[in-house]
Amino acid sequence: MTDAIRLATARVGDLAAVMRVMDAAFAPAYGEAWSAAQLLTLFALPSARICLAWDGERPCGFSAARMAGPESELLLLAVDPAYRGRGIGVALMDDWQSWAADQGAEDCFLEMRADNDAIHLYQRVGFSECGRRQAYYRGADGVVRDAITMRRPCFDGKPKS
């Protein structure tokens, strides 16, 4: 990851920055982006966290996750297309898993549409498919796609990627 990039827990006042990355990163055809109202619910949950990646004063990526018992779920991961390929996604994944382990999570999960190129990132950091839901997502483009659930054990604050 570029030295100038820093990660920080997002606050309610950072909502516009998170939405800026969301708008840049998520293609409307898939209908995966969250609204500002949906994100605001996460800020109110003590069991959830949004982490923002910053390049100086410019937001360039974020992750959103929550705890559910001994598990943590990655809800969203986004990197501004202008910043992809710089290790920001890996850094956000490592940050999420460290946070989850600190919260007591034993396993980390995520779900994604089957044709999402992010699968390469998730596999690179140790996630593997543990389930599939047939015809789960219906995008704004009308195409129905499977959902893939991926899992890996959380780690003890030492990135494995």
C-alpha positions as CSV (number, residue, x, y, z in Angstrom):
1,M,0.0,0.0,0.0
2,T,1.2,3.5,-0.8
3,D,2.7,5.2,2.3
4,A,0.5,8.3,1.9
5,I,-2.7,6.1,2.4
6,R,-3.9,6.0,6.0
7,L,-6.8,4.0,7.5
8,A,-9.1,5.4,10.2
9,T,-12.4,4.4,11.8
10,A,-15.1,6.5,10.1
11,R,-17.5,8.7,12.1
12,V,-20.9,10.0,11.2
13,G,-19.3,13.2,10.0
14,D,-17.4,11.1,7.4
15,L,-20.7,9.9,5.7
16,A,-20.2,12.1,2.6
17,A,-16.6,10.8,2.2
18,V,-17.9,7.2,2.4
19,M,-20.6,8.0,-0.1
20,R,-18.1,9.6,-2.5
21,V,-16.2,6.3,-2.6
22,M,-19.4,4.3,-2.9
23,D,-20.6,6.3,-5.9
24,A,-17.2,5.9,-7.6
25,A,-16.7,2.2,-6.8
26,F,-20.1,0.5,-7.3
27,A,-21.5,0.1,-10.8
28,P,-25.3,0.9,-10.9
29,A,-26.0,-2.1,-13.0
30,Y,-25.6,-4.4,-10.0
31,G,-27.6,-2.5,-7.4
32,E,-25.1,-3.2,-4.7
33,A,-24.4,0.3,-3.4
34,W,-26.0,1.3,-0.1
35,S,-27.8,4.5,0.5
36,A,-26.7,7.1,3.0
37,A,-29.6,6.2,5.3
38,Q,-28.5,2.5,5.3
39,L,-24.9,3.5,6.2
40,L,-26.2,5.7,9.0
41,T,-27.7,2.6,10.7
42,L,-24.2,1.1,10.9
43,F,-22.8,4.2,12.8
44,A,-25.5,3.6,15.4
45,L,-24.6,0.0,16.0
46,P,-21.8,-0.7,18.6
47,S,-21.2,-4.1,16.8
48,A,-20.4,-2.4,13.5
49,R,-17.5,-0.5,12.1
50,I,-16.7,1.5,8.9
51,C,-13.0,2.0,8.1
52,L,-12.0,4.7,5.6
53,A,-8.8,4.8,3.6
54,W,-7.5,8.3,3.0
55,D,-5.0,9.7,0.5
56,G,-4.3,13.0,2.2
57,E,-7.8,14.6,2.5
58,R,-9.3,12.4,-0.3
59,P,-11.2,9.3,0.7
60,C,-10.2,6.4,-1.6
61,G,-11.6,3.3,0.0
62,F,-13.7,1.9,2.8
63,S,-14.9,-1.3,4.5
64,A,-18.0,-1.9,6.5
65,A,-18.4,-4.8,8.8
66,R,-20.3,-6.1,11.8
67,M,-20.1,-8.6,14.5
68,A,-22.6,-11.4,15.0
69,G,-21.7,-13.6,18.0
70,P,-18.4,-15.3,17.3
71,E,-18.5,-14.2,13.6
72,S,-17.8,-11.1,11.7
73,E,-19.3,-10.2,8.4
74,L,-17.9,-7.9,5.8
75,L,-20.9,-6.0,4.5
76,L,-19.1,-3.7,2.0
77,L,-15.7,-3.2,0.6
78,A,-15.0,-0.5,-2.0
79,V,-11.9,1.1,-3.5
80,D,-12.2,4.1,-5.8
81,P,-11.3,2.9,-9.3
82,A,-8.6,5.5,-9.5
83,Y,-6.8,3.9,-6.6
84,R,-7.2,0.2,-7.4
85,G,-4.1,-1.9,-7.6
86,R,-2.3,-0.1,-4.8
87,G,-2.9,-2.6,-2.0
88,I,-5.8,-0.6,-0.4
89,G,-8.2,-3.5,-0.7
90,V,-5.7,-5.8,1.1
91,A,-5.1,-3.2,3.8
92,L,-8.8,-2.8,4.4
93,M,-9.3,-6.6,4.6
94,D,-6.4,-6.9,7.1
95,D,-7.8,-4.0,9.1
96,W,-11.3,-5.6,9.2
97,Q,-9.9,-9.0,10.3
98,S,-7.8,-7.4,13.0
99,W,-10.8,-5.5,14.3
100,A,-13.0,-8.6,14.2
101,A,-10.4,-10.7,16.1
102,D,-10.1,-7.9,18.7
103,Q,-13.9,-8.1,19.1
104,G,-13.7,-11.8,19.7
105,A,-14.6,-13.1,16.2
106,E,-13.4,-16.6,15.4
107,D,-14.5,-16.6,11.8
108,C,-14.8,-13.9,9.1
109,F,-17.5,-14.2,6.4
110,L,-18.4,-12.2,3.3
111,E,-20.9,-12.7,0.5
112,M,-20.6,-11.5,-3.0
113,R,-22.1,-12.0,-6.4
114,A,-20.5,-14.8,-8.3
115,D,-19.2,-12.6,-11.2
116,N,-17.5,-10.0,-9.0
117,D,-13.8,-9.6,-9.8
118,A,-13.1,-9.0,-6.1
119,I,-13.1,-12.7,-5.7
120,H,-9.4,-12.6,-6.6
121,L,-8.6,-10.3,-3.7
122,Y,-10.6,-12.4,-1.3
123,Q,-8.9,-15.6,-2.3
124,R,-5.5,-13.9,-2.1
125,V,-6.1,-13.0,1.5
126,G,-7.2,-16.5,2.4
127,F,-10.9,-16.7,1.9
128,S,-12.5,-19.7,0.3
129,E,-16.0,-20.5,-0.9
130,C,-18.2,-22.2,1.8
131,G,-21.6,-21.8,0.2
132,R,-23.5,-20.7,-2.8
133,R,-27.1,-19.3,-3.2
134,Q,-28.4,-19.9,-6.6
135,A,-30.1,-17.0,-8.4
136,Y,-29.8,-14.8,-5.3
137,Y,-29.0,-11.3,-6.7
138,R,-31.1,-9.5,-9.3
139,G,-29.2,-6.5,-10.6
140,A,-30.7,-3.3,-11.9
141,D,-29.6,-4.7,-15.3
142,G,-32.2,-7.5,-14.9
143,V,-29.6,-10.3,-14.8
144,V,-29.9,-12.9,-12.0
145,R,-26.6,-13.9,-10.3
146,D,-25.6,-16.5,-7.7
147,A,-24.2,-15.4,-4.4
148,I,-21.0,-16.9,-3.1
149,T,-20.4,-17.0,0.7
150,M,-16.7,-17.0,1.6
151,R,-15.0,-17.7,5.0
152,R,-11.7,-17.8,6.7
153,P,-10.7,-17.9,10.4
154,C,-10.0,-14.5,11.8
155,F,-6.5,-13.9,12.9
156,D,-5.0,-12.4,16.1
157,G,-4.0,-9.0,14.8
158,K,-1.2,-10.3,12.6
159,P,-2.2,-9.9,8.9
160,K,-1.9,-13.2,7.0
161,S,-2.2,-11.6,3.5
